[in-house]
């Protein structure tokens, strides 16, 4: 009886552990997104240019534009993504498309002014020739700092 209970507990624990694990592809997208935030903080336009799809779209509080303008804004410091605190992240992969949602607090410098905002950020990645490319990056400002 005791060994049956222990066996059932081990099955239950291992089942919950397995459900909590992300696939390698999902974890890869999460890691790529984290690297992207660091490259943005570092203003590393060369690495970002390799990540951003040439037809990517970027949606901010102040408007929307394409890859070339986003890279120019980062290079010039028009928006400096200084520090991104990631609170929650989820990713769904559908075929060759990955949709990642981040709940973040972003410390940025915009037009010379330092601002902090809570956002839900939607990142859409497309797999082309075995590589993930960022196809869309959209910021949705949350009304409360905790995003509740």
DSSP file (Angstrom, degrees, kcal/mol; ACC not computed):
  #  RESIDUE AA STRUCTURE BP1 BP2  ACC     N-H-->O    O-->H-N    N-H-->O    O-->H-N    TCO  KAPPA ALPHA  PHI   PSI    X-CA   Y-CA   Z-CA
    1    1 A X     >        0   0    0      0, 0.0     4,-2.1     0, 0.0     5,-0.2   0.000 360.0 360.0 360.0 -45.3    0.0    0.0    0.0
    2    2 A X  H  >  +     0   0    0      1,-0.2     4,-2.4     2,-0.2     5,-0.2   0.909 360.0  50.0 -62.8 -41.9    2.8    2.4    1.0
    3    3 A X  H  > S+     0   0    0      1,-0.2     4,-2.3     2,-0.2    -1,-0.2   0.831 108.6  53.9 -67.5 -30.4    4.7    1.8   -2.3
    4    4 A X  H  > S+     0   0    0      2,-0.2     4,-2.4     1,-0.2    -1,-0.2   0.916 109.8  46.7 -67.2 -43.4    1.5    2.4   -4.3
    5    5 A X  H  X S+     0   0    0     -4,-2.1     4,-2.5     2,-0.2    -2,-0.2   0.922 113.6  48.0 -64.6 -45.0    0.9    5.8   -2.6
    6    6 A X  H  X S+     0   0    0     -4,-2.4     4,-2.4     1,-0.2    -2,-0.2   0.917 111.8  50.8 -62.3 -42.5    4.6    6.7   -3.2
    7    7 A X  H  X S+     0   0    0     -4,-2.3     4,-2.2     1,-0.2    -2,-0.2   0.913 110.5  48.6 -61.1 -43.6    4.3    5.6   -6.8
    8    8 A X  H  X S+     0   0    0     -4,-2.4     4,-2.5     2,-0.2    -1,-0.2   0.899 110.9  50.8 -64.0 -40.9    1.2    7.7   -7.3
    9    9 A X  H  X S+     0   0    0     -4,-2.5     4,-2.7     2,-0.2    -2,-0.2   0.910 110.0  49.8 -62.9 -41.9    2.8   10.7   -5.7
   10   10 A X  H  X S+     0   0    0     -4,-2.4     4,-2.6     2,-0.2     5,-0.2   0.898 111.4  48.7 -64.0 -40.3    5.9   10.4   -8.0
   11   11 A X  H  X S+     0   0    0     -4,-2.2     4,-2.2     2,-0.2    -2,-0.2   0.924 112.7  48.4 -63.9 -44.2    3.6   10.1  -11.1
   12   12 A X  H  X S+     0   0    0     -4,-2.5     4,-2.1     2,-0.2    -2,-0.2   0.928 114.1  45.4 -62.3 -46.6    1.7   13.2  -10.0
   13   13 A X  H  X S+     0   0    0     -4,-2.7     4,-2.2     1,-0.2    -2,-0.2   0.919 114.2  47.5 -65.2 -44.5    4.8   15.2   -9.3
   14   14 A X  H  X S+     0   0    0     -4,-2.6     4,-2.2     1,-0.2    -1,-0.2   0.855 110.5  53.3 -68.0 -32.6    6.5   14.2  -12.6
   15   15 A X  H  X S+     0   0    0     -4,-2.2     4,-1.9    -5,-0.2    -1,-0.2   0.912 110.4  46.3 -65.6 -42.7    3.4   14.9  -14.5
   16   16 A X  H  X S+     0   0    0     -4,-2.1     4,-1.5     2,-0.2    -2,-0.2   0.884 111.9  51.7 -66.9 -37.9    3.2   18.5  -13.1
   17   17 A X  H  X S+     0   0    0     -4,-2.2     4,-0.9     1,-0.2    -2,-0.2   0.913 109.2  50.5 -63.9 -42.5    6.9   19.0  -13.8
   18   18 A X  H >< S+     0   0    0     -4,-2.2     3,-0.5     1,-0.2    -1,-0.2   0.881 109.1  51.0 -64.0 -38.8    6.4   17.9  -17.4
   19   19 A X  H 3< S+     0   0    0     -4,-1.9    -1,-0.2     1,-0.2    -2,-0.2   0.828 107.4  54.2 -67.5 -30.9    3.5   20.3  -17.9
   20   20 A X  H 3< S+     0   0    0     -4,-1.5    -1,-0.2    -5,-0.1    -2,-0.2   0.683  90.6  95.4 -77.5 -17.5    5.5   23.2  -16.5
   21   21 A X    <<  -     0   0    0     -4,-0.9     2,-0.3    -3,-0.5    -3,-0.0  -0.467  68.8-137.9 -76.9 144.6    8.4   22.6  -19.0
   22   22 A X        -     0   0    0     -2,-0.2    -2,-0.1     1,-0.1    -1,-0.0  -0.717  26.0-104.9 -96.1 151.0    8.5   24.6  -22.2
   23   23 A X     >  -     0   0    0     -2,-0.3     4,-2.7     1,-0.1     5,-0.2  -0.277  33.1-108.4 -66.4 162.6    9.5   22.9  -25.5
   24   24 A X  H  > S+     0   0    0      1,-0.2     4,-2.2     2,-0.2     5,-0.1   0.897 121.5  51.1 -59.7 -40.0   12.9   23.6  -26.9
   25   25 A X  H  > S+     0   0    0      2,-0.2     4,-1.9     1,-0.2    -1,-0.2   0.918 111.0  47.2 -65.1 -43.8   11.4   25.8  -29.6
   26   26 A X  H  > S+     0   0    0      1,-0.2     4,-2.2     2,-0.2    -2,-0.2   0.927 113.5  47.6 -63.4 -44.8    9.4   27.8  -27.1
   27   27 A X  H  X S+     0   0    0     -4,-2.7     4,-2.5     1,-0.2    -1,-0.2   0.868 108.8  55.8 -65.2 -35.5   12.4   28.3  -24.8
   28   28 A X  H  X S+     0   0    0     -4,-2.2     4,-2.3    -5,-0.2    -1,-0.2   0.898 108.1  47.5 -61.9 -41.3   14.5   29.3  -27.8
   29   29 A X  H  X S+     0   0    0     -4,-1.9     4,-2.5     2,-0.2    -2,-0.2   0.907 111.1  51.3 -66.5 -42.0   12.0   32.1  -28.7
   30   30 A X  H  X S+     0   0    0     -4,-2.2     4,-2.2     1,-0.2    -2,-0.2   0.925 112.1  46.7 -60.5 -44.5   11.9   33.3  -25.1
   31   31 A X  H  X S+     0   0    0     -4,-2.5     4,-2.4     2,-0.2    -2,-0.2   0.896 111.2  51.7 -64.8 -40.4   15.7   33.4  -25.1
   32   32 A X  H  X S+     0   0    0     -4,-2.3     4,-2.4     1,-0.2    -2,-0.2   0.903 109.2  50.8 -62.9 -41.1   15.8   35.2  -28.4
   33   33 A X  H  X S+     0   0    0     -4,-2.5     4,-2.2     2,-0.2    -2,-0.2   0.918 109.4  50.1 -62.6 -43.9   13.4   37.8  -27.1
   34   34 A X  H  X S+     0   0    0     -4,-2.2     4,-1.8     1,-0.2    -2,-0.2   0.908 110.7  49.8 -61.5 -41.5   15.5   38.4  -24.0
   35   35 A X  H  X S+     0   0    0     -4,-2.4     4,-2.8     1,-0.2    -1,-0.2   0.915 107.5  55.2 -61.9 -41.8   18.6   38.8  -26.2
   36   36 A X  H  X S+     0   0    0     -4,-2.4     4,-2.5     1,-0.2    -2,-0.2   0.915 105.5  51.4 -57.4 -45.5   16.6   41.3  -28.3
   37   37 A X  H  X S+     0   0    0     -4,-2.2     4,-2.2     1,-0.2    -1,-0.2   0.899 111.8  47.8 -59.9 -40.0   15.8   43.4  -25.3
   38   38 A X  H  X S+     0   0    0     -4,-1.8     4,-2.4     2,-0.2    -2,-0.2   0.915 110.6  50.5 -67.8 -42.1   19.5   43.5  -24.4
   39   39 A X  H  <>S+     0   0    0     -4,-2.8     5,-2.9     1,-0.2     4,-0.4   0.877 110.5  50.9 -62.1 -36.3   20.5   44.4  -27.9
   40   40 A X  H ><5S+     0   0    0     -4,-2.5     3,-0.9    -5,-0.2    41,-0.5   0.918 110.5  48.2 -66.9 -42.1   17.9   47.2  -27.8
   41   41 A X  H 3<5S+     0   0    0     -4,-2.2    -2,-0.2     1,-0.2    -1,-0.2   0.873 114.4  46.7 -63.0 -37.1   19.4   48.5  -24.5
   42   42 A X  T 3<5S-     0   0    0     -4,-2.4    -1,-0.2    -5,-0.1    -2,-0.2   0.502 108.2-127.5 -81.5  -4.3   22.9   48.3  -26.0
   43   43 A X  T < 5 +     0   0    0     -3,-0.9     2,-1.7    -4,-0.4    -3,-0.2   0.864  47.0 166.7  55.9  38.7   21.7   50.1  -29.2
   44   44 A X     >< +     0   0    0     -5,-2.9     4,-2.1     1,-0.2     3,-0.3  -0.583   6.8 170.4 -86.2  79.0   23.2   47.2  -31.1
   45   45 A X  H  >  +     0   0    0     -2,-1.7     4,-2.5     1,-0.2    -1,-0.2   0.770  69.9  61.6 -64.5 -28.2   21.6   47.9  -34.5
   46   46 A X  H  > S+     0   0    0      2,-0.2     4,-1.3     1,-0.2    -1,-0.2   0.941 108.4  41.0 -65.8 -46.8   23.7   45.4  -36.3
   47   47 A X  H  > S+     0   0    0     -3,-0.3     4,-1.3     1,-0.2    -2,-0.2   0.906 116.2  50.9 -66.7 -40.4   22.4   42.4  -34.3
   48   48 A X  H  X S+     0   0    0     -4,-2.1     4,-3.2     1,-0.2    -2,-0.2   0.882 104.7  57.1 -64.4 -37.5   18.8   43.8  -34.5
   49   49 A X  H  < S+     0   0    0     -4,-2.5    -1,-0.2     1,-0.2    -2,-0.2   0.854 107.2  48.7 -62.5 -34.3   19.1   44.3  -38.2
   50   50 A X  H  < S+     0   0    0     -4,-1.3    -1,-0.2    -3,-0.2    -2,-0.2   0.800 116.5  43.7 -73.7 -28.2   19.8   40.5  -38.6
   51   51 A X  H  < S+     0   0    0     -4,-1.3    83,-2.5    -3,-0.1     2,-0.2   0.884  97.9  80.6 -83.1 -41.8   16.8   39.7  -36.3
   52   52 A X  E  < S-a  134   0A   0     -4,-3.2    83,-0.2    81,-0.2     2,-0.1  -0.473  81.6-125.5 -72.5 130.8   14.2   42.1  -37.7
   53   53 A X  E >   -     0   0A   0     81,-2.9     3,-2.1    -2,-0.2    14,-0.2  -0.487  23.0-118.9 -68.4 145.7   12.5   40.9  -40.9
   54   54 A X  E 3  S+     0   0A   0      1,-0.3    13,-0.4    -2,-0.1    14,-0.3   0.759 115.8  44.3 -60.6 -23.8   12.8   43.5  -43.7
   55   55 A X  E 3  S+     0   0A   0     11,-0.1    -1,-0.3    12,-0.1    80,-0.1   0.169  86.7 136.5-104.9  17.2    9.0   43.8  -43.7
   56   56 A X  E <   -     0   0A   0     -3,-2.1    11,-0.7    78,-0.2     2,-0.4  -0.203  42.7-144.4 -64.1 154.9    8.6   43.9  -39.9
   57   57 A X  E     -aB 136  66A   0     78,-1.8    80,-2.0     9,-0.2     2,-0.4  -0.950   6.7-159.3-122.6 145.4    6.2   46.4  -38.3
   58   58 A X  E     -aB 137  65A   0      7,-2.6     7,-1.8    -2,-0.4     2,-0.6  -0.990   3.3-164.1-127.9 124.5    6.7   48.2  -35.0
   59   59 A X  E     +aB 138  64A   0     78,-2.8    80,-2.5    -2,-0.4     5,-0.2  -0.946  18.0 165.6-116.8 119.0    3.8   49.7  -33.0
   60   60 A X  E >   - B   0  63A   0      3,-3.3     3,-0.8    -2,-0.6    -2,-0.0  -0.619  53.6 -96.5-120.0 177.8    4.5   52.2  -30.3
   61   61 A X  T 3  S+     0   0    0      1,-0.2     3,-0.1    -2,-0.2    -1,-0.0   0.813 124.9  47.2 -64.9 -29.0    2.6   54.7  -28.3
   62   62 A X  T 3  S-     0   0    0      1,-0.2     2,-0.3     0, 0.0    -1,-0.2   0.394 125.6 -65.5 -97.5   3.3    3.7   57.4  -30.7
   63   63 A X  E <   -B   60   0A   0     -3,-0.8    -3,-3.3     2,-0.0     2,-0.3  -0.926  50.4 -83.2 146.9-170.9    3.0   55.6  -34.0
   64   64 A X  E     +B   59   0A   0     -2,-0.3     2,-0.3    -5,-0.2    -5,-0.2  -0.980  42.1 151.4-137.4 149.9    3.9   52.7  -36.2
   65   65 A X  E     -B   58   0A   0     -7,-1.8    -7,-2.6    -2,-0.3     2,-0.1  -0.921  35.0 -88.5-161.9-178.4    6.6   52.1  -38.8
   66   66 A X  E  >  -B   57   0A   0     -2,-0.3     4,-2.2    -9,-0.2    -9,-0.2  -0.219  48.0 -83.3 -98.8-173.4    8.9   49.6  -40.5
   67   67 A X  H  > S+     0   0    0    -11,-0.7     4,-2.8   -13,-0.4     5,-0.3   0.904 120.6  52.8 -59.2 -49.2   12.3   48.1  -39.9
   68   68 A X  H  > S+     0   0    0    -14,-0.3     4,-2.2     1,-0.2    -1,-0.2   0.917 112.3  44.9 -58.3 -45.3   14.4   50.8  -41.4
   69   69 A X  H  > S+     0   0    0      2,-0.2     4,-2.5     1,-0.2    -1,-0.2   0.902 111.9  52.5 -67.2 -39.6   12.8   53.5  -39.2
   70   70 A X  H  X S+     0   0    0     -4,-2.2     4,-2.2     1,-0.2    -2,-0.2   0.934 111.1  47.0 -61.0 -45.4   13.0   51.4  -36.1
   71   71 A X  H  X S+     0   0    0     -4,-2.8     4,-2.8     1,-0.2    -1,-0.2   0.899 112.2  50.1 -63.6 -40.2   16.7   50.8  -36.6
   72   72 A X  H  X S+     0   0    0     -4,-2.2     4,-2.5    -5,-0.3     6,-0.3   0.893 109.6  51.1 -64.6 -39.4   17.3   54.5  -37.3
   73   73 A X  H  X>S+     0   0    0     -4,-2.5     5,-1.4     2,-0.2     6,-1.1   0.903 113.0  45.7 -63.6 -41.6   15.4   55.4  -34.1
   74   74 A X  H  <5S+     0   0    0     -4,-2.2     3,-0.5     2,-0.2    -2,-0.2   0.938 113.8  48.2 -67.7 -46.8   17.5   53.0  -32.1
   75   75 A X  H  <5S+     0   0    0     -4,-2.8    -2,-0.2     1,-0.2    -1,-0.2   0.905 115.0  45.1 -59.6 -43.0   20.8   54.1  -33.6
   76   76 A X  H  <5S-     0   0    0     -4,-2.5    -1,-0.2    -5,-0.2    -2,-0.2   0.652 110.0-119.8 -78.2 -14.9   20.0   57.8  -33.1
   77   77 A X  T  <5S+     0   0    0     -4,-1.0    35,-0.4    -3,-0.5     3,-0.3   0.591  70.2 137.4  83.6  10.5   18.8   57.3  -29.5
   78   78 A X  S   <S+     0   0    0     -5,-1.4    33,-1.7     1,-0.3     2,-0.4   0.886  87.0  17.1 -55.2 -39.3   15.4   58.7  -30.4
   79   79 A X  E    S-C  110   0A   0     -6,-1.1     2,-0.6    31,-0.2    -1,-0.3  -0.981  77.9-169.9-129.6 122.3   14.1   55.8  -28.3
   80   80 A X  E     -C  109   0A   0     29,-2.5    29,-2.1    -2,-0.4     2,-1.8  -0.941  13.6-152.1-113.7 109.8   16.7   54.2  -26.0
   81   81 A X  E     +C  108   0A   0     -2,-0.6    27,-0.2   -41,-0.5   -38,-0.2  -0.588  26.2 172.0 -79.0  83.0   15.3   51.0  -24.4
   82   82 A X  E     -     0   0A   0     -2,-1.8     2,-0.4    25,-0.7    -1,-0.2   0.919  58.2  -0.2 -66.8 -48.4   17.5   51.3  -21.3
   83   83 A X  E     -C  107   0A   0     24,-2.2    24,-3.1    -3,-0.2     2,-0.5  -0.977  56.1-163.9-151.3 129.7   16.1   48.5  -19.1
   84   84 A X  E     -C  106   0A   0     -2,-0.4     2,-0.7    22,-0.2    22,-0.2  -0.960   4.7-163.6-117.9 116.3   13.4   46.0  -19.5
   85   85 A X  E     -C  105   0A   0     20,-2.7    20,-2.0    -2,-0.5     2,-0.6  -0.888  13.7-152.5 -96.2 115.5   12.0   44.1  -16.5
   86   86 A X  E     +C  104   0A   0     -2,-0.7    18,-0.2    18,-0.2     3,-0.1  -0.792  21.9 170.7 -92.8 123.2   10.1   41.1  -17.7
   87   87 A X  E     +     0   0A   0     16,-3.3     2,-0.3    -2,-0.6    17,-0.2   0.825  67.2   7.1 -99.0 -41.0    7.4   40.0  -15.3
   88   88 A X  E     -C  103   0A   0     15,-1.3    15,-2.3     2,-0.0    -1,-0.4  -0.987  61.7-175.8-141.5 148.2    5.5   37.3  -17.4
   89   89 A X  E     +C  102   0A   0     -2,-0.3     2,-0.3    13,-0.2    13,-0.2  -0.992   4.8 172.4-145.9 140.2    6.2   35.6  -20.7
   90   90 A X  E     -C  101   0A   0     11,-2.1    11,-2.7    -2,-0.3     2,-0.4  -0.984   9.4-164.6-141.5 153.3    4.3   33.2  -22.8
   91   91 A X  E     -C  100   0A   0     -2,-0.3     2,-0.4     9,-0.2     9,-0.2  -1.000   5.9-168.9-142.1 138.6    4.8   31.8  -26.2
   92   92 A X  E     -C   99   0A   0      7,-2.3     7,-3.0    -2,-0.4     2,-0.5  -0.997  10.7-155.7-124.8 128.4    2.6   29.9  -28.7
   93   93 A X  E     +C   98   0A   0     -2,-0.4     2,-0.5     5,-0.2     5,-0.2  -0.919  12.0 179.6-108.1 126.2    4.1   28.4  -31.8
   94   94 A X  E >   -C   97   0A   0      3,-3.5     3,-1.7    -2,-0.5     2,-0.3  -0.921  63.0 -59.6-126.1 101.4    1.8   27.8  -34.8
   95   95 A X  T 3  S-     0   0    0     -2,-0.5     0, 0.0     1,-0.3     0, 0.0  -0.465 122.4 -12.4  62.6-121.9    3.6   26.3  -37.7
   96   96 A X  T 3  S+     0   0    0     -2,-0.3    31,-3.0    -3,-0.1     2,-0.4   0.112 123.4  87.6 -97.0  19.7    6.4   28.7  -38.7
   97   97 A X  E <   -CD  94 126A   0     -3,-1.7    -3,-3.5    29,-0.2     2,-0.4  -0.971  54.8-167.7-123.5 133.9    5.0   31.5  -36.5
   98   98 A X  E     -CD  93 125A   0     27,-2.8    27,-3.0    -2,-0.4     2,-0.6  -0.982   4.4-162.0-119.8 130.9    5.7   32.2  -32.9
   99   99 A X  E     -CD  92 124A   0     -7,-3.0    -7,-2.3    -2,-0.4     2,-0.4  -0.955  11.2-172.3-114.3 117.1    3.7   34.6  -30.9
  100  100 A X  E     -CD  91 123A   0     23,-3.1    23,-2.9    -2,-0.6     2,-0.5  -0.914   7.2-163.0-113.0 134.1    5.3   35.8  -27.7
  101  101 A X  E     -CD  90 122A   0    -11,-2.7   -11,-2.1    -2,-0.4     2,-0.4  -0.973   8.5-175.3-115.6 129.3    3.6   37.9  -25.0
  102  102 A X  E     -CD  89 121A   0     19,-2.2    19,-2.9    -2,-0.5     2,-0.6  -0.969  18.3-153.8-118.8 136.5    5.6   39.8  -22.4
  103  103 A X  E     +CD  88 120A   0    -15,-2.3   -16,-3.3    -2,-0.4   -15,-1.3  -0.968  40.0 164.0-103.3 117.7    4.3   41.8  -19.5
  104  104 A X  E     -CD  86 119A   0     15,-2.7    15,-2.4    -2,-0.6     2,-0.5  -0.817  45.7-136.2-131.1 164.2    7.1   44.2  -18.8
  105  105 A X  E     -CD  85 118A   0    -20,-2.0   -20,-2.7    -2,-0.3     2,-0.5  -0.997  32.7-158.4-116.1 121.0    8.1   47.4  -17.2
  106  106 A X  E     -CD  84 117A   0     11,-2.9    11,-2.0    -2,-0.5     2,-0.6  -0.890  13.9-163.2-109.3 124.1   10.2   49.4  -19.6
  107  107 A X  E     +CD  83 116A   0    -24,-3.1   -24,-2.2    -2,-0.5   -25,-0.7  -0.929  31.6 161.5 -98.6 117.4   12.6   52.2  -18.6
  108  108 A X  E     -CD  81 115A   0      7,-3.0     7,-3.3    -2,-0.6     2,-0.5  -0.911  41.4-132.5-135.5 160.4   13.3   54.2  -21.7
  109  109 A X  E     -CD  80 114A   0    -29,-2.1   -29,-2.5    -2,-0.3     2,-0.5  -0.978  27.6-177.4-113.4 120.0   14.6   57.5  -22.8
  110  110 A X  E >  S-CD  79 113A   0      3,-3.0     3,-1.8    -2,-0.5   -31,-0.2  -0.968  71.0 -18.0-122.6 117.0   12.4   59.1  -25.4
  111  111 A X  T 3  S-     0   0    0    -33,-1.7    -1,-0.1    -2,-0.5   -33,-0.1   0.840 129.6 -50.8  57.5  34.1   13.4   62.4  -26.9
  112  112 A X  T 3  S+     0   0    0    -35,-0.4     2,-0.5     1,-0.2    -1,-0.3   0.382 117.2 111.0  87.0  -4.4   15.8   63.0  -24.0
  113  113 A X  E <   -D  110   0A   0     -3,-1.8    -3,-3.0     2,-0.0     2,-0.4  -0.897  64.7-133.3-108.1 131.4   13.2   62.3  -21.3
  114  114 A X  E     +D  109   0A   0     -2,-0.5     2,-0.3    -5,-0.2    -5,-0.2  -0.680  32.7 174.9 -81.9 129.9   13.4   59.2  -19.1
  115  115 A X  E     -D  108   0A   0     -7,-3.3    -7,-3.0    -2,-0.4     2,-0.4  -0.971  21.8-154.6-135.8 149.8   10.1   57.4  -18.8
  116  116 A X  E     +D  107   0A   0     -2,-0.3     2,-0.3    -9,-0.2    -9,-0.2  -0.995  21.7 170.6-125.2 129.2    8.9   54.2  -17.2
  117  117 A X  E     -D  106   0A   0    -11,-2.0   -11,-2.9    -2,-0.4     2,-0.5  -0.993  31.8-128.5-139.1 144.4    5.8   52.4  -18.5
  118  118 A X  E     +D  105   0A   0     -2,-0.3    24,-2.6    24,-0.3     2,-0.3  -0.797  40.4 174.6 -88.2 133.1    4.1   49.1  -17.9
  119  119 A X  E     -DE 104 141A   0    -15,-2.4   -15,-2.7    -2,-0.5     2,-0.5  -0.949  39.2-141.0-135.4 153.8    3.4   47.3  -21.2
  120  120 A X  E     -DE 103 140A   0     20,-2.5    20,-2.4    -2,-0.3     2,-0.5  -0.989  34.2-160.2-101.3 125.9    2.1   44.1  -22.7
  121  121 A X  E     -DE 102 139A   0    -19,-2.9   -19,-2.2    -2,-0.5     2,-0.6  -0.940   7.8-156.7-113.7 127.4    4.4   43.5  -25.7
  122  122 A X  E     -DE 101 138A   0     16,-2.5    16,-2.5    -2,-0.5     2,-0.5  -0.904  11.3-174.1-102.2 124.1    3.4   41.3  -28.5
  123  123 A X  E     -DE 100 137A   0    -23,-2.9   -23,-3.1    -2,-0.6     2,-0.5  -0.976   5.8-164.0-118.5 129.5    6.3   39.9  -30.6
  124  124 A X  E     -DE  99 136A   0     12,-2.5    11,-3.6    -2,-0.5    12,-1.4  -0.963   7.4-170.1-115.7 124.0    5.6   37.8  -33.7
  125  125 A X  E     -DE  98 134A   0    -27,-3.0   -27,-2.8    -2,-0.5     2,-0.4  -0.894   6.0-159.0-113.7 142.9    8.4   35.7  -35.1
  126  126 A X  E     -DE  97 133A   0      7,-2.7     7,-2.4    -2,-0.4     2,-0.7  -0.976  16.1-133.9-121.5 132.8    8.5   34.0  -38.4
  127  127 A X  E     + E   0 132A   0    -31,-3.0     2,-0.4    -2,-0.4     5,-0.2  -0.785  31.3 171.8 -90.6 118.6   10.8   31.0  -39.2
  128  128 A X  E >   - E   0 131A   0      3,-3.1     3,-2.2    -2,-0.7    -2,-0.0  -0.994  67.4 -12.6-128.1 128.0   12.5   31.5  -42.6
  129  129 A X  T 3  S-     0   0    0     -2,-0.4    -1,-0.1     1,-0.3     3,-0.1   0.856 130.2 -52.6  51.8  38.5   15.2   29.2  -43.9
  130  130 A X  T 3  S+     0   0    0      1,-0.2     2,-0.4    -3,-0.0    -1,-0.3   0.450 119.6 103.0  81.6   0.7   15.7   27.7  -40.4
  131  131 A X  E <   - E   0 128A   0     -3,-2.2    -3,-3.1    -5,-0.0     2,-0.4  -0.924  68.9-125.6-120.3 143.2   16.0   31.1  -38.6
  132  132 A X  E     - E   0 127A   0     -2,-0.4     2,-0.4    -5,-0.2    -5,-0.2  -0.716  26.9-170.8 -85.0 132.5   13.6   33.1  -36.6
  133  133 A X  E     - E   0 126A   0     -7,-2.4    -7,-2.7    -2,-0.4     2,-0.6  -0.964  27.3-117.0-122.0 140.1   12.9   36.7  -37.7
  134  134 A X  E     +aE  52 125A   0    -83,-2.5   -81,-2.9    -2,-0.4    -9,-0.3  -0.673  34.5 173.0 -77.0 121.0   11.0   39.3  -35.8
  135  135 A X  E     +     0   0A   0    -11,-3.6   -78,-1.8    -2,-0.6     2,-0.3   0.672  64.0  12.3-101.5 -23.5    7.9   40.3  -37.9
  136  136 A X  E     -aE  57 124A   0    -12,-1.4   -12,-2.5   -80,-0.2     2,-0.4  -0.975  49.8-174.2-157.9 140.7    6.1   42.5  -35.5
  137  137 A X  E     +aE  58 123A   0    -80,-2.0   -78,-2.8    -2,-0.3     2,-0.4  -0.953  17.9 178.0-136.4 114.5    6.7   44.2  -32.2
  138  138 A X  E     -aE  59 122A   0    -16,-2.5   -16,-2.5    -2,-0.4     2,-0.5  -0.973  15.8-153.4-127.3 131.2    3.7   46.0  -30.6
  139  139 A X  E     - E   0 121A   0    -80,-2.5     2,-0.5    -2,-0.4   -18,-0.2  -0.882   7.9-173.2-102.9 128.4    3.5   47.8  -27.3
  140  140 A X  E     - E   0 120A   0    -20,-2.4   -20,-2.5    -2,-0.5     2,-0.3  -0.974  22.7-136.0-119.1 114.6    0.2   48.1  -25.4
  141  141 A X  E     - E   0 119A   0     -2,-0.5   -22,-0.3   -22,-0.2     2,-0.2  -0.508  16.1-134.9 -73.9 132.7    0.4   50.4  -22.4
  142  142 A X        -     0   0    0    -24,-2.6   -24,-0.3    -2,-0.3    -1,-0.1  -0.591   5.8-136.6 -85.2 149.2   -1.2   49.0  -19.3
  143  143 A X  S    S+     0   0    0     -2,-0.2     2,-0.4     4,-0.0    -1,-0.1   0.731  89.8  44.7 -79.2 -22.7   -3.4   51.3  -17.2
  144  144 A X  S >  S-     0   0    0      1,-0.1     3,-1.4   -26,-0.0    -2,-0.1  -0.939  84.6-123.5-122.5 147.1   -2.0   50.1  -13.9
  145  145 A X  T 3  S+     0   0    0     -2,-0.4    -1,-0.1     1,-0.3   -26,-0.1   0.853 113.1  47.4 -56.7 -37.4    1.7   49.5  -13.0
  146  146 A X  T 3  S-     0   0    0    -28,-0.1    -1,-0.3    -3,-0.0    -3,-0.0   0.574 107.5-125.8 -81.9  -8.1    1.0   45.9  -12.1
  147  147 A X    <         0   0    0     -3,-1.4    -2,-0.1     1,-0.1    -4,-0.0   0.716 360.0 360.0  73.8  20.2   -1.0   45.2  -15.2
  148  148 A X              0   0    0     -6,-0.0    -1,-0.1    -5,-0.0    -3,-0.1   0.480 360.0 360.0 -80.8 360.0   -3.9   43.9  -13.2
